[in-house]
Amino acid sequence: MRQKVINRISTDDKFREKMSKVNKSFSVEFDGTANYNFRIENGNIGEIMEGKKDADIAISVDSETFRKILSNETDAMSAYFEKKLRIKASLMDKLLLSDIFK
């Protein structure tokens, strides 16, 4: 995901502008066991760290669904409505996340 967002920031001016205003913490849980966290500050994605932390945007997903989202075999909205992707965040942060997963 990190590399996909970095690539998009470098090639999409509109997305880069939008992300330049983002200052959010993220927590991702895979398969209910593996936890990672990172921050996006002013469009820069920080180092991905292991461990669970309180975050502005908390994501819970199984590894297979996440792989399919990243490879565009499925989209995040479908996974969310099928309850394969769970997100704890404000509505605005969910919309931001939807844009990131595009």
MOJOWO-V946356 format. One record per residue. RES is the residue in one letter. PHI is phi as a letter, one per 20 degrees, with the letter a starting at -180 (NA if undefined). PSI is psi as a letter, one per 20 degrees, with the letter a starting at -180 (NA if undefined). OMEGA is omega in whole degrees, 0 to 359 (* if undefined). Layout:
RES;PHI;PSI;OMEGA  RES;PHI;PSI;OMEGA
This chain:
M;NA;g;183  R;g;g;182  Q;f;h;179  K;f;g;180  V;f;g;179  I;g;g;178  N;f;g;181  R;f;h;178  I;f;h;183  S;f;i;183  T;d;i;185  D;d;o;184  D;g;g;181  K;f;g;178  F;f;g;179  R;g;g;179  E;f;g;180  K;f;g;183  M;f;h;181  S;f;i;181  K;d;j;185  V;e;p;174  N;c;n;186  K;c;q;173  S;d;q;183  F;c;q;173  S;c;p;181  V;c;p;177  E;d;p;179  F;d;p;174  D;l;k;178  G;m;j;184  T;c;g;184  A;e;p;183  N;c;p;179  Y;c;q;178  N;b;q;178  F;a;r;177  R;c;q;167  I;d;p;179  E;c;o;179  N;l;k;177  G;n;i;179  N;d;p;181  I;e;p;180  G;f;r;179  E;f;p;177  I;e;p;183  M;d;q;175  E;f;q;177  G;o;q;180  K;e;p;177  K;c;q;171  D;f;q;184  A;b;r;175  D;f;h;182  I;c;o;179  A;d;p;183  I;d;p;175  S;c;p;186  V;b;q;173  D;e;q;186  S;g;g;182  E;f;g;178  T;f;g;180  F;f;g;178  R;g;g;180  K;f;h;177  I;f;g;182  L;f;h;181  S;e;j;180  N;m;k;173  E;f;h;174  T;b;r;178  D;d;q;184  A;f;h;180  M;f;g;178  S;f;g;179  A;f;h;179  Y;f;g;181  F;f;h;176  E;e;j;180  K;m;k;174  K;e;i;178  L;c;p;179  R;d;p;183  I;c;p;172  K;d;o;182  A;a;r;175  S;f;r;179  L;g;g;180  M;f;h;179  D;f;h;176  K;f;h;177  L;f;h;176  L;f;g;180  L;f;h;177  S;g;g;179  D;f;h;179  I;f;h;183  F;f;i;181  K;f;NA;*
